């Protein structure tokens, strides 16, 4: 199983969108470690939203679709609406 997920940081007031074949709890822990990269150095990333897919390709396609949304509001609204294509 693969997951497309959105993390949110209150400190940065930013979202991070990704996909993984790992367990989500383990992936979030990795994001909250001290490492280089967008999520590194800030340990307040929380799982905001996720979807599960049977293939890596589908998870990657959904990640790309969500990343194409330029509005922070659209990303926040995903929890409140059915925004599937």
MODELLER restraints for C-alpha pairs under 7 A, 6 or more apart:
rsr = mdl.restraints
at = mdl.atoms
rsr.add(forms.Gaussian(group=physical.xy_distance, feature=features.Distance(at['CA:1:A'], at['CA:21:A']), mean=6.21, stdev=0.5))
rsr.add(forms.Gaussian(group=physical.xy_distance, feature=features.Distance(at['CA:1:A'], at['CA:52:A']), mean=6.74, stdev=0.5))
rsr.add(forms.Gaussian(group=physical.xy_distance, feature=features.Distance(at['CA:1:A'], at['CA:53:A']), mean=5.91, stdev=0.5))
rsr.add(forms.Gaussian(group=physical.xy_distance, feature=features.Distance(at['CA:1:A'], at['CA:54:A']), mean=5.04, stdev=0.5))
rsr.add(forms.Gaussian(group=physical.xy_distance, feature=features.Distance(at['CA:1:A'], at['CA:55:A']), mean=6.60, stdev=0.5))
rsr.add(forms.Gaussian(group=physical.xy_distance, feature=features.Distance(at['CA:2:A'], at['CA:20:A']), mean=5.64, stdev=0.5))
rsr.add(forms.Gaussian(group=physical.xy_distance, feature=features.Distance(at['CA:2:A'], at['CA:21:A']), mean=4.45, stdev=0.5))
rsr.add(forms.Gaussian(group=physical.xy_distance, feature=features.Distance(at['CA:2:A'], at['CA:52:A']), mean=5.74, stdev=0.5))
rsr.add(forms.Gaussian(group=physical.xy_distance, feature=features.Distance(at['CA:2:A'], at['CA:53:A']), mean=5.14, stdev=0.5))
rsr.add(forms.Gaussian(group=physical.xy_distance, feature=features.Distance(at['CA:2:A'], at['CA:54:A']), mean=6.14, stdev=0.5))
rsr.add(forms.Gaussian(group=physical.xy_distance, feature=features.Distance(at['CA:2:A'], at['CA:55:A']), mean=6.15, stdev=0.5))
rsr.add(forms.Gaussian(group=physical.xy_distance, feature=features.Distance(at['CA:2:A'], at['CA:56:A']), mean=5.84, stdev=0.5))
rsr.add(forms.Gaussian(group=physical.xy_distance, feature=features.Distance(at['CA:2:A'], at['CA:59:A']), mean=6.19, stdev=0.5))
rsr.add(forms.Gaussian(group=physical.xy_distance, feature=features.Distance(at['CA:3:A'], at['CA:19:A']), mean=5.35, stdev=0.5))
rsr.add(forms.Gaussian(group=physical.xy_distance, feature=features.Distance(at['CA:3:A'], at['CA:20:A']), mean=5.40, stdev=0.5))
rsr.add(forms.Gaussian(group=physical.xy_distance, feature=features.Distance(at['CA:3:A'], at['CA:21:A']), mean=6.42, stdev=0.5))
rsr.add(forms.Gaussian(group=physical.xy_distance, feature=features.Distance(at['CA:3:A'], at['CA:50:A']), mean=6.50, stdev=0.5))
rsr.add(forms.Gaussian(group=physical.xy_distance, feature=features.Distance(at['CA:3:A'], at['CA:51:A']), mean=5.53, stdev=0.5))
rsr.add(forms.Gaussian(group=physical.xy_distance, feature=features.Distance(at['CA:3:A'], at['CA:52:A']), mean=4.52, stdev=0.5))
rsr.add(forms.Gaussian(group=physical.xy_distance, feature=features.Distance(at['CA:3:A'], at['CA:53:A']), mean=5.98, stdev=0.5))
rsr.add(forms.Gaussian(group=physical.xy_distance, feature=features.Distance(at['CA:3:A'], at['CA:59:A']), mean=5.94, stdev=0.5))
rsr.add(forms.Gaussian(group=physical.xy_distance, feature=features.Distance(at['CA:4:A'], at['CA:18:A']), mean=5.75, stdev=0.5))
rsr.add(forms.Gaussian(group=physical.xy_distance, feature=features.Distance(at['CA:4:A'], at['CA:19:A']), mean=4.18, stdev=0.5))
rsr.add(forms.Gaussian(group=physical.xy_distance, feature=features.Distance(at['CA:4:A'], at['CA:20:A']), mean=6.68, stdev=0.5))
rsr.add(forms.Gaussian(group=physical.xy_distance, feature=features.Distance(at['CA:4:A'], at['CA:50:A']), mean=5.57, stdev=0.5))
rsr.add(forms.Gaussian(group=physical.xy_distance, feature=features.Distance(at['CA:4:A'], at['CA:51:A']), mean=5.36, stdev=0.5))
rsr.add(forms.Gaussian(group=physical.xy_distance, feature=features.Distance(at['CA:4:A'], at['CA:52:A']), mean=6.60, stdev=0.5))
rsr.add(forms.Gaussian(group=physical.xy_distance, feature=features.Distance(at['CA:4:A'], at['CA:59:A']), mean=5.33, stdev=0.5))
rsr.add(forms.Gaussian(group=physical.xy_distance, feature=features.Distance(at['CA:4:A'], at['CA:62:A']), mean=6.72, stdev=0.5))
rsr.add(forms.Gaussian(group=physical.xy_distance, feature=features.Distance(at['CA:4:A'], at['CA:63:A']), mean=5.86, stdev=0.5))
rsr.add(forms.Gaussian(group=physical.xy_distance, feature=features.Distance(at['CA:5:A'], at['CA:17:A']), mean=5.76, stdev=0.5))
rsr.add(forms.Gaussian(group=physical.xy_distance, feature=features.Distance(at['CA:5:A'], at['CA:18:A']), mean=5.48, stdev=0.5))
rsr.add(forms.Gaussian(group=physical.xy_distance, feature=features.Distance(at['CA:5:A'], at['CA:19:A']), mean=5.94, stdev=0.5))
rsr.add(forms.Gaussian(group=physical.xy_distance, feature=features.Distance(at['CA:5:A'], at['CA:49:A']), mean=5.63, stdev=0.5))
rsr.add(forms.Gaussian(group=physical.xy_distance, feature=features.Distance(at['CA:5:A'], at['CA:50:A']), mean=4.13, stdev=0.5))
rsr.add(forms.Gaussian(group=physical.xy_distance, feature=features.Distance(at['CA:5:A'], at['CA:51:A']), mean=6.45, stdev=0.5))
rsr.add(forms.Gaussian(group=physical.xy_distance, feature=features.Distance(at['CA:6:A'], at['CA:15:A']), mean=6.51, stdev=0.5))
rsr.add(forms.Gaussian(group=physical.xy_distance, feature=features.Distance(at['CA:6:A'], at['CA:16:A']), mean=5.52, stdev=0.5))
rsr.add(forms.Gaussian(group=physical.xy_distance, feature=features.Distance(at['CA:6:A'], at['CA:17:A']), mean=4.54, stdev=0.5))
rsr.add(forms.Gaussian(group=physical.xy_distance, feature=features.Distance(at['CA:6:A'], at['CA:18:A']), mean=6.57, stdev=0.5))
rsr.add(forms.Gaussian(group=physical.xy_distance, feature=features.Distance(at['CA:6:A'], at['CA:47:A']), mean=6.24, stdev=0.5))
rsr.add(forms.Gaussian(group=physical.xy_distance, feature=features.Distance(at['CA:6:A'], at['CA:48:A']), mean=5.44, stdev=0.5))
rsr.add(forms.Gaussian(group=physical.xy_distance, feature=features.Distance(at['CA:6:A'], at['CA:49:A']), mean=5.14, stdev=0.5))
rsr.add(forms.Gaussian(group=physical.xy_distance, feature=features.Distance(at['CA:6:A'], at['CA:50:A']), mean=6.26, stdev=0.5))
rsr.add(forms.Gaussian(group=physical.xy_distance, feature=features.Distance(at['CA:7:A'], at['CA:15:A']), mean=5.53, stdev=0.5))
rsr.add(forms.Gaussian(group=physical.xy_distance, feature=features.Distance(at['CA:7:A'], at['CA:16:A']), mean=5.01, stdev=0.5))
rsr.add(forms.Gaussian(group=physical.xy_distance, feature=features.Distance(at['CA:7:A'], at['CA:17:A']), mean=6.46, stdev=0.5))
rsr.add(forms.Gaussian(group=physical.xy_distance, feature=features.Distance(at['CA:7:A'], at['CA:45:A']), mean=5.84, stdev=0.5))
rsr.add(forms.Gaussian(group=physical.xy_distance, feature=features.Distance(at['CA:7:A'], at['CA:46:A']), mean=5.29, stdev=0.5))
rsr.add(forms.Gaussian(group=physical.xy_distance, feature=features.Distance(at['CA:7:A'], at['CA:47:A']), mean=4.63, stdev=0.5))
rsr.add(forms.Gaussian(group=physical.xy_distance, feature=features.Distance(at['CA:7:A'], at['CA:48:A']), mean=5.07, stdev=0.5))
rsr.add(forms.Gaussian(group=physical.xy_distance, feature=features.Distance(at['CA:8:A'], at['CA:14:A']), mean=5.84, stdev=0.5))
rsr.add(forms.Gaussian(group=physical.xy_distance, feature=features.Distance(at['CA:8:A'], at['CA:15:A']), mean=4.55, stdev=0.5))
rsr.add(forms.Gaussian(group=physical.xy_distance, feature=features.Distance(at['CA:8:A'], at['CA:16:A']), mean=6.38, stdev=0.5))
rsr.add(forms.Gaussian(group=physical.xy_distance, feature=features.Distance(at['CA:8:A'], at['CA:45:A']), mean=5.41, stdev=0.5))
rsr.add(forms.Gaussian(group=physical.xy_distance, feature=features.Distance(at['CA:8:A'], at['CA:46:A']), mean=5.44, stdev=0.5))
rsr.add(forms.Gaussian(group=physical.xy_distance, feature=features.Distance(at['CA:8:A'], at['CA:47:A']), mean=6.62, stdev=0.5))
rsr.add(forms.Gaussian(group=physical.xy_distance, feature=features.Distance(at['CA:8:A'], at['CA:48:A']), mean=5.92, stdev=0.5))
rsr.add(forms.Gaussian(group=physical.xy_distance, feature=features.Distance(at['CA:9:A'], at['CA:15:A']), mean=6.56, stdev=0.5))
rsr.add(forms.Gaussian(group=physical.xy_distance, feature=features.Distance(at['CA:9:A'], at['CA:44:A']), mean=5.60, stdev=0.5))
rsr.add(forms.Gaussian(group=physical.xy_distance, feature=features.Distance(at['CA:9:A'], at['CA:45:A']), mean=4.72, stdev=0.5))
rsr.add(forms.Gaussian(group=physical.xy_distance, feature=features.Distance(at['CA:9:A'], at['CA:46:A']), mean=6.58, stdev=0.5))
rsr.add(forms.Gaussian(group=physical.xy_distance, feature=features.Distance(at['CA:17:A'], at['CA:63:A']), mean=6.50, stdev=0.5))
rsr.add(forms.Gaussian(group=physical.xy_distance, feature=features.Distance(at['CA:17:A'], at['CA:67:A']), mean=6.76, stdev=0.5))
rsr.add(forms.Gaussian(group=physical.xy_distance, feature=features.Distance(at['CA:18:A'], at['CA:63:A']), mean=6.00, stdev=0.5))
rsr.add(forms.Gaussian(group=physical.xy_distance, feature=features.Distance(at['CA:19:A'], at['CA:59:A']), mean=6.12, stdev=0.5))
rsr.add(forms.Gaussian(group=physical.xy_distance, feature=features.Distance(at['CA:19:A'], at['CA:60:A']), mean=6.39, stdev=0.5))
rsr.add(forms.Gaussian(group=physical.xy_distance, feature=features.Distance(at['CA:19:A'], at['CA:63:A']), mean=6.47, stdev=0.5))
rsr.add(forms.Gaussian(group=physical.xy_distance, feature=features.Distance(at['CA:31:A'], at['CA:39:A']), mean=5.73, stdev=0.5))
rsr.add(forms.Gaussian(group=physical.xy_distance, feature=features.Distance(at['CA:31:A'], at['CA:40:A']), mean=6.60, stdev=0.5))
rsr.add(forms.Gaussian(group=physical.xy_distance, feature=features.Distance(at['CA:32:A'], at['CA:39:A']), mean=6.99, stdev=0.5))
rsr.add(forms.Gaussian(group=physical.xy_distance, feature=features.Distance(at['CA:32:A'], at['CA:40:A']), mean=6.70, stdev=0.5))
rsr.add(forms.Gaussian(group=physical.xy_distance, feature=features.Distance(at['CA:32:A'], at['CA:42:A']), mean=6.54, stdev=0.5))
rsr.add(forms.Gaussian(group=physical.xy_distance, feature=features.Distance(at['CA:32:A'], at['CA:43:A']), mean=4.33, stdev=0.5))
rsr.add(forms.Gaussian(group=physical.xy_distance, feature=features.Distance(at['CA:32:A'], at['CA:44:A']), mean=6.67, stdev=0.5))
rsr.add(forms.Gaussian(group=physical.xy_distance, feature=features.Distance(at['CA:32:A'], at['CA:45:A']), mean=6.19, stdev=0.5))
rsr.add(forms.Gaussian(group=physical.xy_distance, feature=features.Distance(at['CA:33:A'], at['CA:40:A']), mean=6.41, stdev=0.5))
rsr.add(forms.Gaussian(group=physical.xy_distance, feature=features.Distance(at['CA:33:A'], at['CA:43:A']), mean=6.50, stdev=0.5))
rsr.add(forms.Gaussian(group=physical.xy_distance, feature=features.Distance(at['CA:34:A'], at['CA:40:A']), mean=5.20, stdev=0.5))
rsr.add(forms.Gaussian(group=physical.xy_distance, feature=features.Distance(at['CA:34:A'], at['CA:41:A']), mean=4.88, stdev=0.5))
rsr.add(forms.Gaussian(group=physical.xy_distance, feature=features.Distance(at['CA:35:A'], at['CA:41:A']), mean=6.37, stdev=0.5))
rsr.add(forms.Gaussian(group=physical.xy_distance, feature=features.Distance(at['CA:49:A'], at['CA:79:A']), mean=6.80, stdev=0.5))
rsr.add(forms.Gaussian(group=physical.xy_distance, feature=features.Distance(at['CA:53:A'], at['CA:59:A']), mean=5.86, stdev=0.5))
